[in-house]
Amino acid sequence: MLLTALLVLAADEISKAIVVSTLADRGPVTAIPHVLHLTLTRNAGAAFSLGGGATILFTVVAAAVAVVILRTARTLDSTGWAMALGLLLGGALGNLTDRVFRAPAVFRGHVVDWLELPHWPVFNLADSAIVVGGILAVLLAMRGVELDGSRR
């Protein structure tokens, strides 16, 4: 789980550093015509830029999620759940890092988003990891897989 989380966090932070340094003074860049554009945005809110005035609340929630996942990790004995929770933890830490350390202020930072699909809000690798981890968690729960690897 921790390896997955660290890989997600590293990929997210490295990609954001590259995007900020290369797209800061540019408009959207077409990566795959009609499919993917690279567009630098800074998001003070949550998913879909909702709640832009609640940055501190989102910081606290992300930190709480990370703590809960780390506490839950002690009972893990399922590879699937380790992957799901690692993706969720890495994504939460990626966006939390932005909220803590990026402008405009400590604990009020805006999350760097940069992947744009047609008819979808701009997002980042951390967001993708959270979505994939959430889907995996739902599938595991639907199949009756417990955190310890046993089945209901």
Beta strands, then each sheet from edge to edge (+ up, - down):
strand 1: 29-32
strand 2: 36-43
strand 3: 111-116
sheet 1: 1+ 2- 3+
end
